[in-house]
Amino acid sequence: MKEMGLWDEGDWIFVIALVVLTAFLSVGALIAGSKKPEFAGHPKGLYMLFFAEMWERFSYYGMRAILIFYLTQHWLFSDGKSNLIYGAYTSLVYITPVLGGYMADRYLGQRKAVVFGGILLAFGHLFMAFEGMDGIADAAVKQADPAINIFWLALALIIVGSGFLKANISVMVGQLYRLTDVRRDAAYTVFYMGINTGAALGTILVGYLGQKIGWAYGFGLAGIGMVAGLIVFVLGKNVLLGAGEAPAPLAKKKEYSVYGAGVVAVAVMWALVQYQDVIQNLLIVSGLALLGYVLYESFKLPKEPRERMFAILFLIALNPLFWGLFEQAGGSFNLYTDRFVDKGGVPASVFQSINPIYIIIFAPIFAALWQWLGKKGLEPSAPAKFALALAQVGLGFLVFVWGANSVGAAAMTPVVFVFLLYLLHTTGELCLSPVGLSAMNRLAPTYLASLIMGAWFYMTAVGNFVAGKIGEATGGESGNMTKEATLGIYWEIGLITIGVSVVILALSPIVKKWMHLDTLRDPDDGLAGVGEAEPQAAGIHPEPKGA
């Protein structure tokens, strides 16, 4: 342990994060010890779900922050290959909730699905702590280490575990309230705070330990966090008041067969994550099939609902471009920060916490802004907000490249431009992610609502894979990133994205007309929280008004 006088910026950030985590846990203990069924106007079950999800996000984002470094520095994959593996892994994380959600709705119920997913996640994060042989400089020998199969297994367990846990724990938040309860939106805001708090703290603490002390310490802390979340969830069963139970009594044989299907899914993911070209082909084939089916269903609808479906497809099609650029954060941009940014004594992975911190700060501001503009009749339409989102993510790269070049090719990039890039990307995210979720829920016909939401997350998965392909390109022919080549790619994708945003903005009046908002009516049985599922790496956001 270093003397306090020798602490650098990274040490101070680590300690501050520990203090914040301790404060949150103290409040959690206070709530758990209360004899009252509610706390601060909400049922105690909400806070139990808050802390369970906080720990899960702590583990997931902590592990995600150091994954690219683990691939390049421990397993000695090239920069390009590491980015591709990272993209394949994150894309699969966004596909498996289709399986987990189906199993929960049809058989297990959300509570048992979350417990099963939590167990898989706990094992996955803990298996990440098995490093295998160390001190080997030859990449081919290193990657022939049998322990790498434990690494692939760990990723597969996290992928499938996330599928069973992600959407299901979000659904349980809404089940704590009556359909007409005015507290529902506030409940999801509290829950979203738990997600982003966990993401920020996990990134800092796991990233610091992983990069400064050792991989096993970082991944081990992520595993401990997941176990803590699972314990919170299991012990807090009584405060759920029956939320998340199975739709009908389930025979033990059938229940175990569902768990068996989950284990089979782990085996499938273990193979897929190693063969990224297979994932690419599957995404293309299944994506075309999904598009064909949605169009088939659309053309059977009357004029207005059909045109709303066209508007949905237009918005969904923009997902891969946005997330392909945005998700450079954990891949190529993480590597660039590590190697070419003047970051003081702060580990590069810790900078991954900037996005969730910005979200906590700006999400309420954006929600209030849309509402204020809506009252004045000035709120941009959903497609216009998407255009703004793309413009900001593109501008983020352009500002960063300008900042890096302004100090000269030989100099380290000033860290302020990292903060500026994340600021523009976060404000872009807040113009697209919650707006897109709201638009999917509002525009889709009731009988196609789940399919459309699945298509939204599917295209988010495609975007994550695209991110891996862009990251692979930063490695060039040699597979190893250079500052000049990476900045060149960032400049190019920034310009292209801003150009696309201009086209989208020009088309937005047409798409808005397809939405037929003037004849849109709220269903009597609508849930305020429906669709408040995790849109991407940073978590759930409050639904803006007038999307």
C-alpha positions in Angstrom: 0.0 0.0 0.0 1.5 3.3 -1.1 1.8 6.2 1.3 -0.9 8.8 0.7 1.6 11.4 -0.3 2.6 9.2 -3.2 -0.9 8.6 -4.5 -1.5 9.6 -8.2 -4.8 10.5 -9.8 -5.7 6.9 -10.4 -5.3 6.0 -6.7 -7.5 9.0 -5.6 -10.2 8.0 -8.0 -10.1 4.5 -6.8 -10.5 5.6 -3.1 -13.3 8.0 -4.0 -15.2 5.2 -5.8 -14.7 3.0 -2.7 -16.2 5.7 -0.5 -19.2 6.2 -2.8 -19.8 2.4 -3.0 -19.6 2.2 0.8 -22.2 5.1 1.1 -24.6 3.3 -1.3 -24.2 0.0 0.6 -24.9 1.9 3.9 -28.1 3.2 2.5 -29.0 -0.2 1.3 -28.4 -1.7 4.7 -30.6 1.0 6.2 -33.4 0.2 3.8 -33.1 -3.6 4.4 -33.2 -3.1 8.1 -36.4 -1.0 8.0 -39.5 -2.7 9.2 -41.8 -0.6 6.9 -42.9 -2.0 3.6 -42.0 1.2 1.8 -39.0 3.6 1.7 -39.2 7.1 0.3 -42.6 6.5 -1.2 -41.6 3.3 -3.0 -41.9 -0.4 -2.1 -38.7 -2.0 -0.7 -38.7 -4.4 -3.6 -37.7 -1.6 -5.9 -34.5 -0.9 -3.9 -33.7 -4.6 -3.7 -33.9 -4.8 -7.5 -31.8 -1.5 -7.6 -29.0 -3.1 -5.7 -29.2 -6.4 -7.4 -28.9 -4.7 -10.8 -26.3 -2.3 -9.5 -24.0 -5.2 -8.6 -24.7 -7.0 -11.9 -23.8 -3.9 -13.9 -20.8 -3.4 -11.6 -19.5 -6.8 -12.7 -20.5 -6.5 -16.4 -19.1 -3.1 -17.1 -16.0 -3.6 -14.9 -15.1 -6.7 -16.8 -15.9 -5.0 -20.2 -13.6 -2.1 -19.3 -10.5 -4.3 -19.2 -11.5 -7.0 -21.7 -9.7 -5.4 -24.6 -6.5 -5.1 -22.6 -6.8 -8.7 -21.3 -7.0 -9.8 -24.9 -4.1 -7.8 -26.2 -1.8 -7.9 -23.2 -2.4 -11.3 -21.6 -3.6 -13.5 -24.4 -1.5 -11.5 -26.9 -4.1 -11.3 -29.7 -3.4 -8.6 -32.2 -5.3 -5.3 -31.8 -7.5 -6.0 -34.8 -8.4 -9.6 -33.7 -9.0 -8.4 -30.1 -11.5 -5.7 -31.4 -13.3 -8.4 -33.4 -13.6 -10.7 -30.4 -14.8 -7.8 -28.3 -17.4 -6.9 -30.9 -18.5 -10.5 -31.3 -18.9 -10.9 -27.5 -20.9 -7.7 -27.0 -23.1 -8.5 -30.0 -24.0 -11.9 -28.6 -24.8 -10.2 -25.2 -27.6 -8.3 -27.0 -29.0 -11.3 -28.8 -29.5 -13.8 -25.9 -32.2 -11.7 -24.1 -34.5 -13.0 -26.8 -34.0 -16.5 -25.4 -34.0 -15.5 -21.8 -37.1 -13.3 -22.2 -39.0 -16.1 -24.0 -38.1 -18.7 -21.3 -39.2 -16.4 -18.6 -42.5 -15.4 -20.2 -43.4 -18.9 -21.2 -42.1 -21.1 -18.4 -39.9 -19.8 -15.5 -41.2 -16.4 -14.6 -38.8 -13.5 -14.3 -37.6 -14.3 -10.7 -36.3 -17.8 -11.5 -34.9 -16.6 -14.8 -32.9 -13.9 -13.0 -31.6 -16.3 -10.4 -30.5 -18.8 -13.1 -28.9 -16.0 -15.1 -27.2 -14.6 -12.0 -25.7 -18.1 -11.3 -24.3 -18.3 -14.8 -23.0 -14.8 -14.6 -21.3 -15.4 -11.3 -19.5 -18.5 -12.6 -18.6 -16.6 -15.8 -17.0 -13.6 -14.0 -15.2 -15.9 -11.6 -13.8 -18.1 -14.4 -12.4 -14.9 -15.9 -9.9 -14.8 -13.0 -8.2 -18.0 -14.4 -5.3 -16.5 -16.3 -3.4 -19.7 -17.3 0.3 -19.6 -18.0 2.0 -16.2 -17.6 5.2 -14.7 -18.8 5.0 -16.1 -22.4 6.0 -13.7 -25.1 5.0 -15.9 -28.1 1.4 -15.2 -29.1 0.9 -18.6 -30.8 2.2 -20.5 -27.7 0.1 -18.3 -25.4 -3.1 -18.9 -27.3 -2.4 -22.7 -27.4 -2.6 -22.7 -23.6 -5.6 -25.0 -22.6 -6.7 -22.4 -20.1 -7.9 -20.2 -23.0 -10.9 -22.6 -23.2 -11.8 -21.5 -19.7 -11.7 -17.9 -20.9 -14.1 -18.8 -23.8 -16.3 -20.6 -21.4 -16.4 -17.5 -19.1 -17.5 -15.3 -22.0 -20.2 -17.8 -23.0 -21.5 -18.0 -19.4 -21.7 -14.2 -19.2 -23.4 -14.0 -22.6 -26.2 -16.5 -21.7 -26.4 -15.3 -18.1 -27.0 -11.7 -19.3 -29.7 -13.1 -21.6 -31.6 -14.5 -18.7 -31.1 -11.5 -16.4 -31.1 -8.4 -18.6 -34.7 -7.7 -19.6 -36.3 -9.9 -16.9 -35.1 -7.9 -13.9 -36.3 -4.7 -15.6 -39.8 -6.2 -16.2 -40.0 -7.0 -12.4 -39.7 -3.3 -11.6 -43.0 -2.6 -13.4 -44.7 -5.6 -11.7 -44.3 -4.0 -8.3 -46.8 -1.3 -9.2 -50.4 -1.3 -10.4 -51.0 -0.3 -14.0 -52.4 3.1 -13.0 -49.8 3.8 -10.3 -48.3 7.3 -11.0 -45.0 6.2 -9.4 -44.0 3.8 -12.2 -42.0 6.3 -14.3 -40.2 7.5 -11.1 -39.5 3.8 -10.2 -37.7 3.3 -13.5 -35.7 6.4 -13.0 -34.5 5.1 -9.6 -33.7 1.7 -11.2 -31.8 3.4 -14.1 -29.7 5.2 -11.5 -28.7 1.8 -10.0 -27.6 0.6 -13.4 -25.4 3.6 -14.2 -24.1 3.8 -10.6 -23.0 0.2 -10.9 -21.5 0.8 -14.3 -19.5 3.8 -13.2 -18.2 2.2 -9.9 -17.5 -1.2 -11.5 -15.5 0.4 -14.3 -13.3 2.4 -11.9 -12.7 -0.3 -9.2 -12.4 -3.4 -11.5 -10.4 -1.4 -14.1 -8.0 0.0 -11.5 -7.3 -3.5 -9.9 -7.1 -5.2 -13.3 -4.6 -2.8 -14.9 -2.6 -1.8 -11.8 -2.6 -4.9 -9.6 -3.4 -7.9 -11.8 -6.0 -9.3 -14.1 -7.2 -11.9 -11.6 -7.8 -9.2 -9.0 -9.9 -7.2 -11.4 -12.0 -10.1 -12.7 -12.2 -11.5 -9.2 -13.7 -8.3 -7.9 -16.2 -8.4 -10.8 -17.1 -12.0 -9.8 -17.5 -11.0 -6.2 -19.8 -8.2 -7.2 -22.0 -10.6 -9.2 -22.2 -13.0 -6.3 -23.2 -10.1 -4.0 -25.9 -9.1 -6.4 -27.2 -12.7 -6.6 -27.3 -12.9 -2.8 -29.2 -9.6 -2.5 -31.7 -10.9 -5.0 -32.2 -14.3 -3.4 -32.5 -12.9 0.2 -34.8 -10.2 -1.0 -37.5 -12.5 -2.4 -40.1 -11.6 0.2 -40.1 -7.9 -0.7 -41.0 -8.7 -4.3 -44.5 -9.4 -3.1 -45.0 -12.1 -5.7 -43.6 -10.2 -8.7 -41.8 -12.2 -11.3 -43.4 -15.6 -10.5 -44.0 -18.2 -13.2 -47.2 -17.7 -15.4 -48.4 -21.2 -14.4 -47.2 -24.0 -12.1 -44.2 -25.6 -13.7 -43.3 -29.3 -13.3 -39.8 -29.8 -12.0 -38.9 -31.9 -15.1 -39.9 -29.1 -17.4 -38.1 -26.5 -15.2 -34.9 -28.5 -15.4 -35.2 -28.9 -19.1 -35.3 -25.1 -19.4 -32.1 -24.9 -17.4 -30.7 -27.6 -19.6 -31.5 -25.5 -22.7 -29.6 -22.7 -21.0 -26.5 -24.9 -20.6 -26.8 -26.0 -24.3 -26.9 -22.3 -25.2 -23.6 -21.8 -23.2 -22.0 -24.5 -25.3 -23.2 -22.8 -28.5 -21.9 -19.4 -27.4 -18.6 -21.0 -26.4 -18.2 -22.0 -30.1 -19.6 -18.9 -31.7 -17.5 -16.4 -29.8 -14.3 -18.1 -31.1 -15.5 -18.0 -34.7 -16.4 -14.4 -35.4 -17.0 -15.0 -39.2 -19.8 -17.4 -38.3 -21.5 -14.7 -36.2 -21.2 -12.3 -39.1 -22.9 -14.6 -41.5 -25.6 -15.5 -39.0 -26.3 -11.8 -38.4 -26.7 -11.2 -42.1 -28.9 -14.2 -42.8 -31.1 -13.8 -39.7 -31.3 -10.0 -40.2 -32.6 -10.4 -43.7 -35.1 -13.0 -42.5 -36.3 -10.7 -39.8 -36.6 -7.8 -42.2 -38.6 -9.9 -44.6 -41.0 -11.1 -41.9 -41.6 -7.6 -40.6 -42.2 -6.3 -44.2 -44.6 -9.2 -44.7 -46.6 -8.4 -41.6 -46.5 -4.6 -42.5 -48.1 -5.0 -45.9 -51.0 -6.9 -44.3 -51.8 -3.8 -42.2 -54.1 -0.8 -43.2 -52.4 2.4 -44.5 -51.6 4.2 -41.2 -50.3 1.2 -39.2 -48.3 0.1 -42.3 -46.6 3.5 -42.6 -45.9 3.5 -38.9 -44.1 0.2 -39.5 -42.1 1.8 -42.3 -41.1 4.6 -39.9 -40.0 1.9 -37.3 -37.9 0.1 -39.9 -36.3 3.5 -40.9 -35.3 4.2 -37.3 -34.2 0.6 -36.6 -31.9 0.7 -39.6 -29.9 3.5 -38.1 -29.0 1.5 -35.0 -26.0 -0.4 -36.4 -24.4 2.9 -37.6 -24.8 4.7 -34.3 -23.8 1.8 -32.0 -21.0 0.8 -34.4 -19.4 4.1 -33.7 -20.5 4.6 -30.1 -19.1 1.2 -29.0 -15.6 2.0 -30.1 -15.4 3.2 -26.4 -14.6 -0.2 -25.0 -12.6 -1.4 -28.0 -10.3 0.7 -30.2 -10.8 4.0 -28.3 -9.9 2.2 -25.1 -6.7 1.0 -26.7 -6.0 4.5 -28.1 -6.5 6.0 -24.6 -4.1 3.6 -23.1 -1.3 4.2 -25.6 -1.7 7.7 -27.0 -3.4 9.9 -24.4 -1.7 11.9 -21.7 -3.8 10.5 -18.8 -1.5 11.0 -15.8 -1.6 8.0 -13.4 -5.2 7.0 -14.3 -5.6 3.5 -15.9 -7.2 3.8 -19.4 -10.1 1.5 -18.4 -11.2 4.0 -15.7 -12.2 6.5 -18.4 -15.0 4.1 -19.3 -16.8 5.4 -16.3 -17.2 8.9 -17.9 -20.2 7.8 -20.0 -22.4 6.4 -17.2 -21.5 9.4 -15.0 -22.5 11.8 -17.9 -25.8 9.8 -18.2 -26.6 10.3 -14.6 -26.0 14.0 -14.9 -27.7 14.7 -18.3 -30.5 12.2 -18.6 -32.9 14.1 -16.3 -31.9 17.3 -18.1 -32.7 15.9 -21.5 -36.0 14.4 -20.3 -37.0 17.9 -18.9 -35.8 19.6 -22.1 -38.0 17.4 -24.4 -40.9 18.0 -22.1 -40.3 21.8 -22.1 -39.9 21.9 -25.9 -43.0 19.8 -26.3 -45.1 22.2 -24.4 -44.0 25.0 -26.7 -44.5 22.9 -29.8 -40.8 22.9 -30.6 -39.8 19.3 -29.7 -37.9 17.6 -32.6 -39.5 14.5 -34.0 -38.0 11.1 -33.3 -36.2 10.9 -36.7 -34.9 14.4 -36.2 -33.5 13.4 -32.8 -31.9 10.4 -34.5 -30.2 12.8 -36.9 -29.0 14.9 -34.0 -27.6 11.7 -32.3 -25.7 10.7 -35.4 -24.4 14.2 -35.8 -23.1 14.3 -32.3 -21.4 10.9 -32.4 -19.7 11.9 -35.7 -18.7 15.3 -34.3 -17.3 13.6 -31.2 -14.8 11.8 -33.4 -14.0 14.9 -35.5 -13.3 17.0 -32.3 -11.1 14.3 -30.9 -9.1 13.9 -34.1 -8.7 17.7 -34.3 -7.5 17.8 -30.7 -5.1 15.0 -31.2 -3.6 16.6 -34.3 -3.5 20.1 -32.8 -0.6 19.1 -30.5 1.4 17.3 -33.2 1.8 13.7 -34.3 4.6 13.0 -31.8 2.8 14.4 -28.7 0.3 12.6 -26.5 -3.3 13.6 -27.0 -4.6 15.9 -24.2 -7.0 14.1 -21.9 -9.6 16.9 -22.2 -10.5 15.6 -25.7 -11.4 12.2 -24.3 -13.9 14.0 -22.0 -15.2 16.0 -25.0 -15.7 12.9 -27.1 -17.6 11.1 -24.3 -19.7 14.2 -23.7 -20.8 14.4 -27.4 -21.3 10.6 -27.6 -23.4 10.6 -24.4 -25.6 13.5 -25.5 -26.0 11.7 -28.8 -27.0 8.5 -27.0 -29.6 10.4 -25.0 -31.1 11.6 -28.4 -31.3 8.1 -29.7 -31.5 5.3 -27.2 -34.5 6.3 -24.9 -36.2 8.0 -27.9 -35.9 4.8 -30.0 -37.4 2.7 -27.2 -40.3 5.1 -26.8 -40.9 5.2 -30.6 -40.9 1.3 -30.8 -43.5 1.1 -28.1 -45.7 3.9 -29.4 -45.7 3.0 -33.1 -45.8 -0.8 -33.2 -49.1 -2.6 -33.4 -49.9 -4.4 -30.1 -49.6 -7.9 -31.6 -46.1 -7.1 -33.0 -44.8 -5.1 -30.0 -42.4 -7.8 -28.7 -41.2 -8.6 -32.2 -40.4 -4.9 -32.9 -38.6 -4.6 -29.5 -36.6 -7.7 -30.4 -35.7 -6.2 -33.7 -34.5 -3.0 -32.0 -32.1 -5.0 -29.8 -31.2 -7.3 -32.6 -29.9 -4.3 -34.6 -28.2 -3.0 -31.5 -26.3 -6.4 -31.5 -25.5 -5.8 -35.2 -24.1 -2.4 -34.2 -21.8 -4.0 -31.6 -20.5 -6.4 -34.2 -20.0 -3.5 -36.6 -18.0 -1.8 -33.8 -15.7 -4.8 -33.7 -15.2 -4.7 -37.5 -14.4 -0.9 -37.3 -12.0 -1.7 -34.4 -10.4 -4.4 -36.5 -9.7 -1.9 -39.2 -7.8 0.3 -36.8 -5.3 -2.5 -36.6 -4.4 -2.2 -40.3 -2.8 -5.0 -42.3 -0.4 -5.8 -39.5 -3.2 -6.1 -36.9 -1.5 -3.6 -34.6 -3.0 -0.1 -34.0 -1.1 3.0 -35.0 -2.0 6.5 -33.9 -2.0 7.9 -37.5 -4.1 5.1 -39.0 -6.6 5.2 -36.1 -7.1 8.9 -36.3 -7.6 8.6 -40.0 -10.3 6.1 -39.6 -12.0 8.2 -36.8 -11.9 11.2 -39.1 -13.4 9.3 -42.0 -16.2 7.7 -40.0 -16.9 11.1 -38.4 -17.4 12.8 -41.7 -19.5 10.0 -43.1 -21.8 9.9 -40.0 -22.4 13.7 -40.1 -23.2 13.4 -43.8 -25.7 10.6 -43.1 -27.2 12.8 -40.3 -27.9 15.6 -42.8 -29.7 13.1 -45.1 -31.7 11.8 -42.1 -32.7 15.3 -41.0 -33.8 16.1 -44.6 -36.0 12.9 -44.6 -37.3 13.4 -41.1 -40.5 15.3 -42.2 -41.4 12.3 -44.4 -40.8 9.8 -41.7 -42.7 11.9 -39.1 -45.6 11.9 -41.5 -45.5 8.1 -41.7 -45.7 8.0 -37.9 -49.3 9.5 -38.0 -48.9 11.0 -34.5 -52.1 12.9 -34.8 -54.2 9.7 -34.9 -52.1 7.8 -32.3 -54.1 6.7 -29.3 -52.9 5.3 -25.9 -54.2 1.8 -25.2 -56.2 1.6 -22.0 -54.0 -1.2 -20.6 -50.7 0.4 -21.5 -47.8 0.0 -19.0 -45.8 3.1 -18.2 -42.7 1.0 -17.9 -43.0 -1.3 -20.9 -40.0 -1.2 -23.1 -37.8 0.3 -20.4 -35.2 -2.4 -21.1 -31.5 -1.9 -21.4 -30.8 -0.1 -24.7 -27.0 -0.5 -24.7 -23.7 -0.5 -22.8 -24.7 2.3 -20.4 -28.1 1.2 -19.2 -31.7 2.3 -18.9 -32.8 5.8 -19.3 -36.0 7.5 -18.4 -38.5 7.6 -21.3 -38.6 11.1 -22.7 -41.9 12.7 -23.5 -43.0 13.4 -27.0 -40.7 10.9 -28.7 
